[in-house]
Amino acid sequence: MNPSTESNIHPFDKRLLARMIGALGDDKAIGRTALELGQVFGELLPDLLRAETGYDIAIGYAGFKTGLRNDLIEELGSGYLLSDASLRNWCPDFQIGCDSPALVALVEAQLGAEPASIEEPEPRALSKIEIDVALPVFEKIAEVLRAAVNAPGDYEPVVGRPHNSEERPRPDAQIADVYAACVEMTIGLGPVLSTFCMIIPQSALLKTQVMLPGSARQSMNAKSVWTEQLEEQVRRSAVTLEARIRLESLTLDTISRLQPGEVIPFHDSDDVRVEVNANGRELYVCEFGRSGARYTVRVKDTHGSEQDILRHIMS
């Protein structure tokens, strides 16, 4: 290659390439989709959060920003809780974020404070317990997003455990950043008003046909009916139970010498305690007995409610 040829070589414009392959759109198209998502969230999310938390939480659309994803995440600043999420057949990598004041206020309300009396907290990193309380909020946000975008296959979103923005690893400089949009929403509990957002690659948004509130609600209701049918089928399924009884402790030397016909006593001298499980999950505490020619166990206590036991068996 001679010097004259080298002088004619220029790097390809990244924005132009992104537009050519559908990874970057104009703000008008992105803004329209962001507004439609905001309408769905404003309609559906308050009811879901009320069912989850017991409190009236106000949700409203607050606009959108566009740019490179890592820059948008960086602009959120400190005191933000972030989660990496994915939804099969729609977007394999997007982020959900929420400003900490609303989440701190929610924790205070769960601890007994009257929402109207809570003073607005300063943004800060959240503790492990506060993150535990925040996780269902992130899951409900993802649930509404799934209904709004109606990804083929009816797959559930996968929501990673949230982490404080200060703890987020620095992006790998070797991995090319993507153009994204930050869809911003307000979230209010009592006098405390914060924001949450979804940072979504524009390549996914530009292909998205948002289901407006009525259709999205029908989708969520259909999913609820399907879930109820699945639970009913599970209730009718046969499950193999196993019972475990503690025997008296023996030395390894004694155990190695046991012969057919020898007897090992139960650990309990009165009512013999039996642990009953299914699929490796403890379900009941029982006592050992006999009814006619058959040995039996009698249920004395349970490991949780009926719904807890169903979840244990299904998980």
Buried (B, 14 or more C-beta within 10 A) or exposed (E): EEEEEEEEEEEEEBEEEBBEEEBBBEEEEBBBBBBBBBBBBBBBBBBBBEEEBEBEBBBBBBBBBBBBBBEBBBEBEEBBBBBBBBBBEBBEBBBBBBBBBBBBBBBBBEEEBEBEEBEBBEBBBBEEEBBEBBBBBBBBBBBBBBBBBBBEEEEEBEBBEBBBBEEBEEBEEEEEBBBBBBBBBBBBBBEBBBBBBBBBBBBBBBEBEBBEBEBBBEBBEEBEEEEEEEEEEEEEEEEEEEBEBEEEEEEEEEEEEEEEEEEEEBEBEEEBBBBBBBEEBBBBBBBBEEEEEEEEBEEEEBBEEEEEBBBBBEE
